[in-house]
Amino acid sequence: DQQVKQNSPSLSVQEGRISILNCDYTNSMFDYFLWYKKYPAEGPTFLISISSIKDKNEDGRFTVFLNKSAKHLSLHIVPSQPGDSAVYFCAASANSGYALNFGKGTSLLVTP
Amino acid sequence: DAGVTQSPTHLIKTRGQQVTLRCSPKSGHDTVSWYQQALGQGPQFIFQYYEEEERQRGNFPDRFSGHQFPNYSSELNVNALLLGDSALYLCASNTADTQYFGPGTRLTVL
């Protein structure tokens, strides 16, 4: 039973434009959310996180938005760069620091 | 500051064999988690160790077991390997909210 869903397997964006990656979850007990980036043959790299007491968190070019009523979060990358091309995973936890539940990932391609 | 390290990088085993994977956490981290990532899927939580005890376990059979040592390093053991155990095994460590991942061990079962 997939509790975290990333419904877009892939996304293509032009360099300099905004990339928006979406994630939905079903478990209302989730209270901590993270985004990871993964290159082939490497482990996931932590990007940004947000707790359920916030609705927005920003770190440089990356912003995560959380809509608890809709059980939806999104990652915005502005401006997108070719080096951002990777698979992005959304993850959620019912207790921060404990088990992470991951989506299947969205493959982002940023073209020059 | 060394991040999370895992060994070996790659491993090939045959059905029925046993395997041990190793993980050293990031400096200062006392909690280690293990995940299995099959091709085209997101990582699936296997279990988490804290203070040398299994603190939380995912939906994996008893063939999957682990250990955490006093220096916080950890091992993942898988017995009676099946073809379906072929995957990337990821170790993550944390001391607070955020888990940081190692590069993984690619296990192939023939």
Backbone of each chain as ProteinMPNN parsed JSONL, in Angstrom:
{"seq_chain_A": "DQQVKQNSPSLSVQEGRISILNCDYTNSMFDYFLWYKKYPAEGPTFLISISSIKDKNEDGRFTVFLNKSAKHLSLHIVPSQPGDSAVYFCAASANSGYALNFGKGTSLLVTP", "coords_chain_A": {"N_chain_A": [[0.84, -1.185, 0.0], [0.863, 1.977, -1.118], [1.789, 4.745, 0.54], [2.825, 7.184, 0.025], [2.802, 9.12, -2.797], [4.052, 9.811, -5.986], [2.966, 11.055, -8.731], [3.861, 11.77, -11.228], [6.032, 10.34, -13.337], [8.079, 11.47, -14.79], [9.599, 14.62, -15.755], [10.179, 17.406, -17.79], [12.058, 20.32, -18.158], [12.932, 23.621, -19.167], [16.147, 25.127, -18.919], [16.586, 27.644, -16.457], [13.888, 28.056, -16.094], [11.004, 27.41, -13.94], [10.867, 24.47, -11.967], [8.454, 22.208, -10.921], [7.698, 19.823, -8.661], [5.567, 17.286, -7.605], [3.808, 15.74, -4.838], [1.824, 13.406, -3.139], [0.153, 12.257, -0.167], [-1.227, 9.697, 1.963], [-1.47, 9.039, 4.629], [-2.54, 10.425, 7.537], [-1.078, 10.668, 9.813], [1.49, 11.333, 9.223], [4.073, 13.629, 9.839], [6.371, 14.855, 9.152], [8.305, 15.822, 6.446], [10.304, 15.193, 3.596], [12.553, 15.964, 0.905], [14.544, 14.283, -1.436], [17.353, 14.035, -3.621], [18.512, 12.061, -6.299], [21.233, 10.731, -7.991], [22.245, 8.462, -10.622], [23.754, 5.427, -9.485], [24.425, 6.479, -7.026], [23.752, 7.243, -3.546], [20.639, 8.559, -2.144], [20.483, 12.11, -1.851], [20.01, 14.474, 0.651], [17.761, 17.19, 0.339], [15.799, 19.188, 1.205], [13.529, 19.892, 3.892], [10.351, 19.746, 5.676], [8.292, 20.441, 8.436], [5.121, 19.463, 9.853], [4.034, 21.647, 11.094], [4.52, 23.833, 9.652], [3.909, 25.624, 6.541], [5.524, 26.236, 4.492], [8.871, 26.088, 3.368], [12.063, 27.365, 2.74], [15.112, 27.168, 0.89], [17.604, 28.541, -0.53], [17.556, 27.995, -3.943], [15.521, 26.217, -3.701], [12.238, 25.447, -2.674], [9.839, 24.185, -0.491], [6.443, 23.378, -0.317], [3.682, 22.791, 1.789], [0.52, 21.397, 1.989], [-1.612, 20.571, 4.222], [-4.327, 19.952, 4.508], [-5.029, 19.035, 2.025], [-3.322, 16.968, 1.85], [-0.864, 17.156, 0.442], [2.256, 17.911, -1.036], [4.753, 20.033, -2.491], [7.681, 20.589, -4.463], [9.559, 23.302, -5.394], [11.813, 24.458, -7.789], [13.823, 27.063, -8.513], [15.974, 29.285, -10.215], [15.797, 26.607, -12.602], [18.511, 24.374, -13.243], [20.848, 22.702, -15.457], [22.35, 20.844, -13.962], [20.537, 20.056, -12.078], [19.222, 17.914, -13.024], [18.014, 14.823, -12.306], [16.763, 12.086, -10.28], [14.034, 12.722, -8.21], [12.957, 12.21, -4.951], [10.189, 12.071, -2.83], [9.59, 11.946, 0.637], [8.143, 10.748, 3.688], [7.436, 10.873, 7.2], [6.059, 9.492, 10.207], [7.044, 10.194, 12.548], [9.541, 12.205, 13.256], [12.822, 11.36, 12.284], [12.443, 8.683, 12.443], [11.183, 5.785, 10.622], [11.208, 6.296, 7.118], [8.854, 6.855, 4.559], [8.752, 6.404, 1.183], [8.04, 7.934, -2.024], [7.754, 6.849, -5.495], [9.406, 8.322, -7.029], [10.364, 11.078, -9.19], [11.635, 11.702, -12.321], [13.627, 14.263, -13.236], [14.445, 16.314, -15.938], [16.492, 18.806, -16.992], [16.797, 20.941, -19.573], [19.179, 22.607, -21.693]], "CA_chain_A": [[0.0, 0.0, 0.0], [1.746, 3.115, -1.291], [1.266, 5.856, 1.321], [3.382, 8.403, -0.569], [2.678, 8.929, -4.241], [4.532, 10.805, -6.92], [2.219, 10.575, -9.893], [4.537, 12.084, -12.482], [7.307, 9.629, -13.392], [9.127, 12.283, -15.388], [9.305, 16.027, -15.987], [11.224, 18.07, -18.557], [11.949, 21.764, -17.972], [14.046, 24.359, -19.768], [17.055, 25.828, -18.013], [16.147, 28.985, -16.088], [12.468, 28.076, -15.748], [10.68, 26.784, -12.663], [10.487, 23.05, -11.924], [7.525, 21.918, -9.824], [7.529, 18.39, -8.451], [4.438, 17.087, -6.709], [3.788, 14.539, -3.999], [0.609, 13.245, -2.338], [0.261, 11.205, 0.849], [-2.535, 9.257, 2.445], [-1.449, 8.811, 6.074], [-2.661, 11.702, 8.245], [-0.129, 10.678, 10.923], [2.782, 11.871, 8.766], [4.255, 14.99, 10.331], [7.673, 15.368, 8.732], [8.388, 15.528, 5.021], [11.633, 15.487, 3.063], [12.857, 15.721, -0.509], [15.885, 13.814, -1.727], [17.742, 13.968, -5.025], [19.359, 10.869, -6.493], [21.895, 10.472, -9.266], [22.52, 7.035, -10.808], [24.908, 4.835, -8.795], [24.708, 7.173, -5.773], [22.645, 7.233, -2.607], [19.847, 9.794, -2.129], [21.066, 13.27, -1.187], [18.977, 15.3, 1.271], [17.617, 18.518, -0.233], [15.045, 20.133, 2.015], [12.48, 19.23, 4.66], [9.347, 20.617, 6.266], [7.465, 19.778, 9.438], [3.701, 19.717, 9.625], [3.596, 22.899, 11.707], [4.788, 24.892, 8.683], [3.367, 25.377, 5.209], [6.526, 26.593, 3.487], [10.261, 26.175, 3.797], [12.879, 27.804, 1.61], [16.552, 27.043, 1.029], [18.207, 28.907, -1.801], [16.666, 27.842, -5.104], [14.533, 25.174, -3.404], [11.165, 25.771, -1.747], [8.846, 23.123, -0.341], [5.144, 23.824, 0.153], [2.885, 21.713, 2.367], [-0.908, 21.638, 2.148], [-2.022, 19.428, 5.04], [-5.73, 19.576, 4.277], [-5.061, 18.276, 0.768], [-2.287, 15.938, 1.941], [-0.094, 17.395, -0.77], [3.386, 18.815, -0.953], [5.424, 20.26, -3.762], [9.046, 21.134, -4.435], [9.799, 24.253, -6.471], [13.223, 24.757, -8.04], [13.883, 28.264, -9.339], [15.769, 28.777, -11.57], [16.3, 25.251, -12.826], [19.824, 24.302, -13.879], [21.084, 21.35, -15.992], [22.84, 19.993, -12.874], [19.412, 19.585, -11.271], [18.686, 16.706, -13.666], [18.191, 13.689, -11.38], [15.479, 11.574, -9.779], [13.665, 13.361, -6.955], [12.079, 11.397, -4.123], [9.462, 12.637, -1.715], [9.54, 10.982, 1.735], [7.355, 11.214, 4.829], [7.612, 10.114, 8.432], [5.06, 9.753, 11.236], [7.784, 10.605, 13.724], [10.793, 12.611, 12.608], [13.967, 10.551, 12.673], [12.069, 7.28, 12.338], [11.068, 5.227, 9.273], [10.767, 7.133, 6.011], [8.058, 6.251, 3.495], [9.142, 7.096, -0.033], [7.35, 7.784, -3.293], [8.53, 6.128, -6.504], [10.348, 9.236, -7.642], [10.115, 11.786, -10.449], [12.88, 11.97, -13.031], [13.642, 15.633, -13.767], [15.439, 16.629, -16.96], [16.576, 20.234, -17.281], [17.474, 21.063, -20.852], [19.777, 23.939, -21.917]], "C_chain_A": [[0.884, 1.248, 0.0], [1.148, 4.302, -0.554], [1.782, 7.201, 0.821], [3.42, 8.191, -2.078], [3.246, 10.116, -5.001], [3.996, 10.378, -8.276], [2.846, 10.909, -11.234], [5.881, 11.368, -12.509], [8.435, 10.49, -13.939], [8.626, 13.695, -15.647], [10.484, 16.627, -16.748], [11.003, 19.564, -18.498], [13.146, 22.423, -18.64], [14.871, 25.052, -18.683], [16.537, 27.241, -17.751], [14.682, 29.079, -15.691], [12.258, 27.414, -14.388], [10.357, 25.308, -12.861], [9.583, 22.869, -10.712], [7.304, 20.419, -9.769], [6.49, 18.18, -7.353], [4.467, 15.751, -5.99], [2.486, 14.535, -3.193], [0.816, 12.132, -1.318], [-1.116, 10.886, 1.403], [-2.606, 9.161, 3.965], [-1.462, 10.142, 6.821], [-1.725, 11.777, 9.459], [1.248, 11.215, 10.504], [2.918, 13.312, 9.227], [5.605, 15.591, 9.943], [7.907, 14.888, 7.315], [9.744, 15.986, 4.485], [11.646, 15.268, 1.556], [14.316, 15.328, -0.631], [16.096, 13.823, -3.228], [18.675, 12.775, -5.198], [19.906, 10.817, -7.909], [22.121, 8.972, -9.394], [23.773, 6.609, -10.061], [25.322, 5.623, -7.55], [23.526, 6.998, -4.831], [21.864, 8.532, -2.682], [20.559, 10.887, -1.332], [19.946, 14.14, -0.645], [18.971, 16.704, 0.651], [17.006, 19.506, 0.75], [13.947, 19.37, 2.74], [11.485, 20.257, 5.173], [8.578, 19.82, 7.307], [6.025, 20.226, 9.257], [3.201, 21.01, 10.263], [3.836, 24.092, 10.771], [4.053, 24.602, 7.384], [4.355, 25.723, 4.099], [7.902, 26.579, 4.132], [11.135, 26.431, 2.581], [14.358, 27.603, 1.908], [17.172, 27.312, -0.333], [17.216, 28.8, -2.941], [15.511, 26.879, -4.843], [13.52, 25.662, -2.374], [10.212, 24.589, -1.693], [7.585, 23.737, 0.266], [4.367, 22.614, 0.666], [1.446, 22.17, 2.531], [-1.485, 20.441, 2.891], [-3.453, 18.996, 4.757], [-5.863, 18.743, 3.01], [-4.107, 17.092, 0.79], [-1.395, 15.986, 0.696], [1.11, 18.266, -0.45], [4.037, 18.927, -2.323], [6.805, 20.859, -3.515], [9.189, 22.041, -5.651], [11.296, 24.504, -6.578], [13.27, 25.937, -9.006], [15.225, 28.973, -9.153], [16.347, 27.372, -11.716], [17.624, 25.294, -13.594], [20.042, 22.873, -14.409], [21.581, 20.369, -14.929], [21.751, 19.492, -11.956], [18.807, 18.311, -11.847], [19.044, 15.485, -12.811], [16.807, 13.131, -11.082], [15.231, 12.185, -8.409], [12.648, 12.489, -6.217], [11.471, 12.248, -3.021], [9.403, 11.567, -0.632], [8.782, 11.596, 2.902], [7.557, 10.286, 6.016], [6.525, 10.487, 9.425], [5.708, 10.242, 12.523], [9.185, 10.935, 13.231], [11.974, 11.827, 13.184], [13.703, 9.065, 12.595], [11.866, 6.893, 10.866], [10.561, 6.254, 8.266], [9.973, 6.285, 5.026], [8.3, 7.07, 2.234], [8.112, 6.923, -1.138], [8.262, 7.068, -4.281], [9.503, 7.029, -7.255], [9.842, 9.879, -8.917], [11.461, 12.102, -11.077], [12.797, 13.342, -13.69], [14.775, 15.784, -14.772], [15.377, 18.119, -17.236], [17.422, 20.409, -18.533], [18.008, 22.484, -21.053], [18.925, 24.767, -22.874]], "O_chain_A": [[1.565, 1.541, 0.983], [0.112, 4.822, -0.967], [1.225, 8.244, 1.164], [3.989, 7.217, -2.571], [2.955, 11.271, -4.692], [4.515, 9.449, -8.893], [2.418, 10.393, -12.267], [6.79, 11.752, -11.773], [9.602, 10.282, -13.606], [7.425, 13.946, -15.747], [11.642, 16.391, -16.402], [9.897, 20.041, -18.753], [14.239, 21.857, -18.677], [14.34, 25.498, -17.666], [16.109, 27.944, -18.667], [14.266, 30.038, -15.042], [13.201, 26.923, -13.767], [9.66, 24.939, -13.806], [9.906, 23.319, -9.613], [6.786, 19.819, -10.711], [6.537, 18.824, -6.305], [5.058, 14.776, -6.454], [2.101, 15.559, -2.629], [1.559, 11.182, -1.566], [-2.043, 11.693, 1.324], [-3.698, 9.199, 4.531], [-0.498, 10.904, 6.746], [-1.593, 12.838, 10.068], [2.078, 11.516, 11.362], [2.011, 14.123, 9.04], [5.94, 16.7, 10.357], [7.735, 13.708, 7.009], [10.258, 17.034, 4.875], [10.858, 14.494, 1.013], [15.201, 15.936, -0.029], [15.16, 13.646, -4.007], [19.524, 12.512, -4.346], [19.161, 10.854, -8.888], [22.184, 8.274, -8.383], [24.75, 7.356, -10.012], [26.442, 5.462, -7.064], [22.427, 6.647, -5.261], [22.365, 9.517, -3.225], [21.154, 10.629, -0.286], [19.032, 14.509, -1.382], [20.019, 17.322, 0.463], [17.61, 20.524, 1.086], [13.487, 18.33, 2.268], [11.725, 21.463, 5.119], [8.251, 18.654, 7.085], [5.745, 21.227, 8.598], [2.072, 21.429, 10.008], [3.414, 25.213, 11.056], [3.623, 23.474, 7.146], [4.069, 25.53, 2.918], [8.08, 26.996, 5.277], [10.972, 25.805, 1.534], [14.811, 27.834, 3.029], [17.253, 26.422, -1.18], [16.162, 29.435, -2.918], [14.619, 26.743, -5.68], [13.887, 26.217, -1.338], [9.823, 24.051, -2.73], [7.647, 24.505, 1.225], [4.39, 21.546, 0.055], [1.181, 23.207, 3.139], [-1.808, 19.42, 2.282], [-3.756, 17.803, 4.765], [-6.709, 17.852, 2.93], [-4.084, 16.297, -0.15], [-1.208, 14.986, 0.002], [1.01, 19.232, 0.306], [3.898, 18.057, -3.183], [7.054, 21.531, -2.514], [8.972, 21.618, -6.787], [11.966, 24.737, -5.571], [12.828, 25.842, -10.151], [15.594, 29.247, -8.011], [17.291, 27.009, -11.014], [17.825, 26.133, -14.473], [19.474, 21.928, -13.86], [21.262, 19.182, -14.992], [21.99, 18.604, -11.139], [17.957, 17.692, -11.206], [20.217, 15.163, -12.621], [15.801, 13.643, -11.574], [16.109, 12.17, -7.547], [11.626, 12.087, -6.774], [12.155, 13.039, -2.371], [9.189, 10.395, -0.941], [8.78, 12.814, 3.082], [7.81, 9.091, 5.865], [6.108, 11.644, 9.493], [5.027, 10.649, 13.464], [9.933, 10.041, 12.832], [12.103, 11.658, 14.397], [14.636, 8.265, 12.672], [12.329, 7.598, 9.969], [9.607, 6.985, 8.531], [10.352, 5.161, 4.699], [8.08, 8.281, 2.218], [7.404, 5.917, -1.197], [9.397, 6.723, -3.954], [10.329, 6.547, -8.03], [9.012, 9.318, -9.632], [12.327, 12.701, -10.439], [11.991, 13.555, -14.595], [15.919, 15.428, -14.494], [14.345, 18.639, -17.66], [18.606, 20.072, -18.554], [17.371, 23.452, -20.638], [19.27, 25.909, -23.178]]}, "seq_chain_B": "DAGVTQSPTHLIKTRGQQVTLRCSPKSGHDTVSWYQQALGQGPQFIFQYYEEEERQRGNFPDRFSGHQFPNYSSELNVNALLLGDSALYLCASNTADTQYFGPGTRLTVL", "coords_chain_B": {"N_chain_B": [[34.813, 15.775, 7.041], [33.587, 12.615, 7.194], [30.994, 11.1, 5.365], [28.143, 8.898, 5.37], [29.201, 5.603, 5.049], [29.368, 2.598, 3.094], [29.827, -0.928, 2.7], [30.166, -4.054, 0.906], [30.591, -2.409, -2.347], [29.436, -3.627, -4.543], [27.89, -6.829, -4.951], [27.636, -10.259, -5.656], [25.558, -13.0, -5.376], [24.298, -16.384, -4.961], [21.089, -18.024, -5.139], [19.713, -18.968, -1.991], [22.006, -18.575, -0.543], [23.737, -16.693, 2.071], [24.097, -13.264, 3.121], [26.076, -10.471, 4.189], [25.926, -7.09, 4.835], [27.558, -3.946, 5.316], [27.743, -0.925, 7.297], [28.834, 2.322, 8.05], [28.055, 4.964, 10.113], [27.447, 8.525, 9.653], [29.675, 10.844, 11.171], [29.02, 11.444, 14.576], [26.416, 10.627, 14.485], [23.882, 8.508, 15.845], [21.964, 6.733, 15.153], [20.885, 4.241, 12.948], [19.493, 3.334, 9.853], [18.088, 0.948, 7.565], [17.391, 0.436, 4.132], [15.698, -0.958, 1.307], [16.007, -0.747, -2.142], [14.349, -1.448, -4.933], [14.529, -1.862, -8.524], [13.355, 0.969, -10.224], [11.686, 1.724, -8.188], [10.856, 3.459, -5.089], [12.946, 3.773, -2.142], [12.474, 1.203, 0.331], [11.635, 0.844, 3.705], [13.51, -1.111, 5.939], [14.549, -1.728, 8.62], [15.37, -0.038, 11.747], [18.062, 0.913, 13.84], [18.947, 1.76, 17.145], [20.904, 2.66, 19.865], [21.967, 0.078, 19.918], [19.786, -1.561, 19.658], [16.994, -2.932, 17.882], [14.802, -0.625, 16.836], [12.631, 0.008, 15.267], [10.698, -1.616, 12.76], [10.189, -2.509, 9.388], [8.013, -3.947, 6.848], [9.279, -6.6, 6.368], [10.513, -9.946, 5.929], [11.639, -12.353, 8.471], [14.019, -13.273, 7.552], [15.611, -11.171, 7.102], [17.862, -9.536, 9.05], [19.561, -7.655, 11.612], [22.224, -5.715, 13.094], [23.635, -3.548, 15.533], [26.592, -1.981, 16.47], [28.673, -1.013, 19.342], [30.08, 1.255, 18.46], [28.296, 2.467, 16.832], [28.206, 1.619, 14.191], [26.779, -0.616, 11.708], [25.291, -3.739, 10.678], [23.653, -5.498, 8.061], [21.994, -8.457, 7.621], [21.076, -11.011, 5.404], [19.387, -13.96, 5.036], [19.061, -17.134, 3.297], [18.82, -16.352, 0.506], [16.732, -14.953, -2.039], [15.758, -14.65, -5.518], [14.336, -12.302, -5.757], [15.458, -10.658, -3.872], [17.373, -9.189, -5.011], [18.641, -6.01, -5.322], [19.228, -2.488, -4.581], [20.782, -1.77, -1.621], [20.394, 0.445, 0.919], [21.895, 2.414, 3.412], [21.181, 4.58, 6.091], [21.873, 7.33, 8.242], [21.225, 9.147, 11.279], [20.874, 11.716, 13.764], [18.999, 13.358, 14.636], [16.299, 14.891, 13.095], [16.763, 14.447, 10.299], [17.588, 12.029, 7.867], [20.571, 10.801, 6.509], [21.993, 9.449, 3.642], [24.008, 6.646, 2.615], [26.105, 5.479, -0.167], [25.132, 3.052, -0.992], [24.759, -0.55, -1.438], [24.958, -2.699, -4.103], [23.201, -5.528, -4.614], [23.161, -8.551, -6.252], [21.319, -11.372, -6.97], [21.673, -14.549, -8.162]], "CA_chain_B": [[33.858, 14.958, 7.799], [33.126, 11.528, 6.339], [29.562, 10.837, 5.394], [27.792, 7.494, 5.581], [29.924, 4.705, 4.145], [28.833, 1.244, 3.019], [30.654, -1.907, 1.988], [30.898, -3.685, -0.304], [29.855, -1.606, -3.32], [28.669, -4.592, -5.326], [27.958, -8.202, -4.439], [26.848, -11.237, -6.411], [25.331, -14.224, -4.607], [23.338, -17.297, -5.577], [19.919, -18.332, -4.314], [19.94, -19.814, -0.831], [23.163, -18.134, 0.235], [23.551, -15.645, 3.072], [24.933, -12.104, 2.816], [26.199, -9.443, 5.232], [26.283, -5.765, 4.341], [28.069, -3.144, 6.427], [27.467, 0.512, 7.219], [29.373, 3.206, 9.085], [27.245, 6.183, 10.063], [28.092, 9.843, 9.645], [30.226, 11.177, 12.482], [28.08, 12.078, 15.489], [25.082, 10.028, 14.361], [23.758, 7.325, 16.681], [20.833, 5.94, 14.664], [21.116, 3.715, 11.6], [18.341, 2.691, 9.221], [18.37, 0.231, 6.327], [16.326, 0.486, 3.134], [15.884, -1.727, 0.075], [15.448, -0.062, -3.305], [14.256, -2.243, -6.163], [14.616, -1.051, -9.74], [12.165, 1.735, -10.569], [10.885, 1.966, -6.994], [11.488, 4.221, -4.031], [13.475, 2.937, -1.053], [11.527, 0.62, 1.287], [12.248, 0.752, 5.033], [13.671, -2.475, 6.483], [14.542, -1.547, 10.07], [16.19, 1.025, 12.308], [18.76, 0.579, 15.074], [19.332, 2.852, 18.047], [21.454, 2.105, 21.107], [22.224, -1.349, 19.684], [18.531, -2.303, 19.648], [16.1, -2.662, 16.758], [13.79, 0.285, 17.372], [11.456, 0.008, 14.395], [10.881, -2.579, 11.69], [9.232, -2.452, 8.287], [7.34, -5.18, 6.474], [10.241, -7.531, 5.77], [10.521, -11.226, 6.669], [12.691, -12.579, 9.46], [15.305, -13.554, 6.873], [16.365, -9.924, 7.193], [18.194, -9.227, 10.435], [20.612, -6.657, 11.677], [22.97, -5.531, 14.338], [24.357, -2.292, 15.67], [27.738, -2.133, 17.37], [28.84, 0.129, 20.259], [30.555, 2.458, 17.75], [27.12, 2.851, 16.026], [28.17, 0.982, 12.88], [25.681, -1.577, 11.643], [25.277, -4.779, 9.66], [22.385, -6.066, 7.599], [22.163, -9.842, 7.208], [19.944, -11.618, 4.723], [19.557, -15.409, 4.901], [18.254, -17.851, 2.296], [18.569, -15.351, -0.529], [15.819, -15.196, -3.153], [16.027, -13.78, -6.672], [13.678, -11.02, -5.496], [16.253, -9.832, -2.956], [18.267, -8.354, -5.821], [18.243, -4.612, -5.133], [20.209, -1.597, -3.974], [20.55, -1.666, -0.182], [20.846, 1.746, 1.376], [22.003, 2.669, 4.841], [21.039, 5.989, 6.416], [22.11, 7.615, 9.657], [20.729, 10.428, 11.772], [20.848, 11.922, 15.211], [17.766, 14.109, 14.877], [15.201, 14.709, 12.143], [17.057, 14.158, 8.897], [18.415, 10.869, 7.572], [21.556, 10.985, 5.449], [22.188, 8.139, 3.045], [25.248, 6.209, 2.005], [26.015, 5.233, -1.611], [24.419, 1.807, -1.237], [25.393, -1.79, -1.899], [24.15, -3.349, -5.138], [23.195, -6.981, -4.446], [22.566, -9.334, -7.336], [21.133, -12.78, -6.606], [21.525, -15.353, -9.382]], "C_chain_B": [[33.287, 13.89, 6.887], [31.622, 11.378, 6.486], [29.319, 9.384, 5.715], [28.549, 6.638, 4.568], [29.334, 3.298, 4.23], [29.812, 0.344, 2.282], [29.942, -3.252, 1.964], [30.036, -2.819, -1.22], [28.918, -2.497, -4.127], [28.886, -5.988, -4.762], [27.097, -9.095, -5.308], [26.772, -12.514, -5.596], [24.388, -15.123, -5.388], [22.2, -17.565, -4.59], [20.276, -19.26, -3.163], [21.127, -19.394, 0.028], [22.756, -17.059, 1.249], [24.497, -14.494, 2.745], [24.943, -11.15, 4.014], [26.679, -8.149, 4.606], [26.641, -4.896, 5.541], [27.87, -1.658, 6.19], [28.157, 1.226, 8.371], [28.639, 4.529, 9.017], [28.114, 7.435, 9.978], [28.551, 10.143, 11.072], [29.192, 11.905, 13.345], [26.678, 11.506, 15.441], [25.019, 8.715, 15.137], [22.661, 6.367, 16.2], [21.103, 5.515, 13.229], [19.858, 3.017, 11.096], [18.792, 2.016, 7.935], [17.139, 0.264, 5.43], [16.707, -0.413, 1.961], [15.249, -0.952, -1.069], [15.505, -0.976, -4.511], [14.247, -1.306, -7.364], [13.295, -0.341, -10.026], [11.256, 2.061, -9.397], [11.596, 2.935, -6.059], [12.045, 3.291, -2.97], [12.359, 2.467, -0.114], [12.252, 0.388, 2.607], [12.308, -0.693, 5.504], [13.612, -2.436, 8.001], [15.491, -0.43, 10.472], [16.789, 0.571, 13.638], [19.151, 1.827, 15.836], [19.77, 2.224, 19.362], [21.518, 0.582, 21.055], [20.961, -2.212, 19.709], [17.75, -1.96, 18.378], [14.919, -1.854, 17.295], [12.488, 0.252, 16.555], [11.741, -0.936, 13.246], [9.795, -2.399, 10.644], [8.689, -3.833, 7.969], [8.278, -6.113, 5.7], [10.282, -8.806, 6.607], [11.712, -11.341, 7.611], [14.034, -12.948, 8.841], [16.226, -12.331, 6.913], [16.609, -9.628, 8.677], [19.35, -8.245, 10.458], [21.278, -6.612, 13.025], [23.559, -4.136, 14.341], [25.422, -2.465, 16.742], [27.878, -0.904, 18.263], [29.356, 1.391, 19.578], [29.512, 2.973, 16.756], [27.129, 2.274, 14.608], [27.153, -0.155, 12.896], [25.916, -2.592, 10.533], [23.851, -5.157, 9.328], [22.698, -7.474, 7.106], [20.898, -10.326, 6.516], [20.252, -13.087, 4.516], [18.691, -15.947, 3.771], [17.839, -16.92, 1.164], [17.633, -15.852, -1.624], [16.189, -14.275, -4.31], [15.48, -12.379, -6.434], [14.414, -10.136, -4.506], [17.262, -8.972, -3.714], [17.774, -6.911, -5.777], [19.449, -3.804, -4.707], [19.848, -1.477, -2.497], [21.216, -0.404, 0.337], [20.855, 1.812, 2.893], [21.865, 4.178, 5.041], [21.316, 6.181, 7.898], [21.548, 8.977, 10.014], [20.937, 10.501, 13.27], [19.604, 12.708, 15.6], [16.809, 13.818, 13.718], [15.595, 14.074, 10.821], [17.982, 12.96, 8.742], [19.303, 11.159, 6.369], [21.977, 9.603, 4.966], [23.616, 7.904, 2.569], [25.038, 5.91, 0.53], [25.306, 3.936, -1.962], [25.317, 0.642, -1.602], [24.451, -2.429, -2.902], [24.292, -4.855, -4.992], [22.486, -7.625, -5.624], [22.5, -10.786, -6.9], [20.835, -13.558, -7.882], [20.924, -16.717, -9.088]], "O_chain_B": [[32.589, 14.199, 5.921], [31.061, 11.511, 7.574], [30.186, 8.71, 6.271], [28.533, 6.922, 3.37], [28.867, 2.863, 5.283], [30.525, 0.774, 1.375], [29.196, -3.572, 2.889], [28.882, -2.532, -0.903], [27.758, -2.157, -4.359], [29.926, -6.285, -4.175], [25.97, -8.742, -5.658], [27.796, -13.051, -5.172], [23.756, -14.692, -6.353], [22.333, -17.362, -3.384], [21.038, -20.213, -3.33], [21.243, -19.803, 1.184], [21.618, -16.591, 1.28], [25.563, -14.703, 2.166], [23.962, -11.037, 4.749], [27.708, -8.115, 3.93], [26.109, -5.075, 6.636], [27.833, -1.189, 5.052], [28.077, 0.794, 9.521], [28.604, 5.158, 7.959], [29.325, 7.405, 10.198], [27.906, 9.751, 12.044], [28.567, 12.865, 12.896], [25.836, 11.859, 16.266], [25.952, 7.913, 15.107], [22.463, 5.305, 16.791], [21.501, 6.329, 12.395], [19.24, 2.222, 11.805], [19.75, 2.449, 7.294], [16.006, 0.138, 5.894], [17.886, -0.602, 1.664], [14.091, -0.545, -0.982], [16.58, -1.247, -5.047], [13.989, -0.109, -7.233], [12.241, -0.974, -10.065], [10.172, 2.613, -9.587], [12.788, 3.2, -6.214], [11.65, 2.127, -2.906], [11.432, 3.214, 0.198], [13.339, -0.188, 2.637], [11.308, -1.411, 5.48], [12.727, -3.041, 8.606], [16.294, 0.056, 9.675], [16.121, -0.066, 14.452], [19.618, 2.812, 15.265], [19.083, 1.359, 19.905], [21.172, -0.105, 22.015], [21.044, -3.438, 19.774], [17.835, -0.843, 17.867], [14.137, -2.345, 18.109], [11.397, 0.445, 17.091], [12.882, -1.052, 12.8], [8.631, -2.166, 10.97], [8.884, -4.778, 8.735], [8.073, -6.37, 4.514], [10.112, -8.768, 7.826], [12.654, -10.549, 7.562], [15.061, -12.937, 9.518], [17.444, -12.443, 6.776], [15.664, -9.49, 9.455], [20.028, -8.034, 9.452], [20.949, -7.355, 13.95], [23.935, -3.602, 13.297], [25.162, -3.036, 17.801], [27.278, 0.134, 17.985], [29.102, 2.494, 20.063], [29.821, 3.828, 15.926], [26.143, 2.427, 13.888], [26.72, -0.601, 13.959], [26.646, -2.332, 9.576], [22.964, -5.141, 10.181], [23.576, -7.656, 6.262], [19.787, -10.08, 6.986], [21.257, -13.432, 3.894], [17.726, -15.313, 3.345], [16.651, -16.73, 0.904], [17.719, -16.995, -2.073], [16.845, -13.252, -4.117], [16.08, -11.389, -6.853], [14.037, -8.98, -4.314], [17.927, -8.122, -3.121], [16.636, -6.622, -6.146], [20.538, -4.338, -4.498], [18.718, -1.118, -2.165], [22.425, -0.213, 0.211], [19.943, 1.327, 3.562], [22.379, 4.961, 4.243], [21.029, 5.303, 8.712], [21.412, 9.851, 9.158], [21.147, 9.493, 13.945], [19.209, 12.718, 16.766], [16.539, 12.661, 13.397], [14.853, 13.256, 10.278], [19.023, 12.877, 9.393], [18.852, 11.688, 5.353], [22.275, 8.71, 5.759], [24.326, 8.83, 2.177], [23.929, 6.064, 0.018], [24.916, 3.738, -3.113], [26.464, 0.814, -2.015], [23.284, -2.674, -2.597], [25.37, -5.406, -5.217], [21.35, -7.28, -5.946], [23.511, -11.366, -6.505], [19.871, -13.267, -8.59], [20.732, -17.518, -10.003]]}, "name": "protein", "num_of_chains": 2, "seq": "DQQVKQNSPSLSVQEGRISILNCDYTNSMFDYFLWYKKYPAEGPTFLISISSIKDKNEDGRFTVFLNKSAKHLSLHIVPSQPGDSAVYFCAASANSGYALNFGKGTSLLVTPDAGVTQSPTHLIKTRGQQVTLRCSPKSGHDTVSWYQQALGQGPQFIFQYYEEEERQRGNFPDRFSGHQFPNYSSELNVNALLLGDSALYLCASNTADTQYFGPGTRLTVL"}
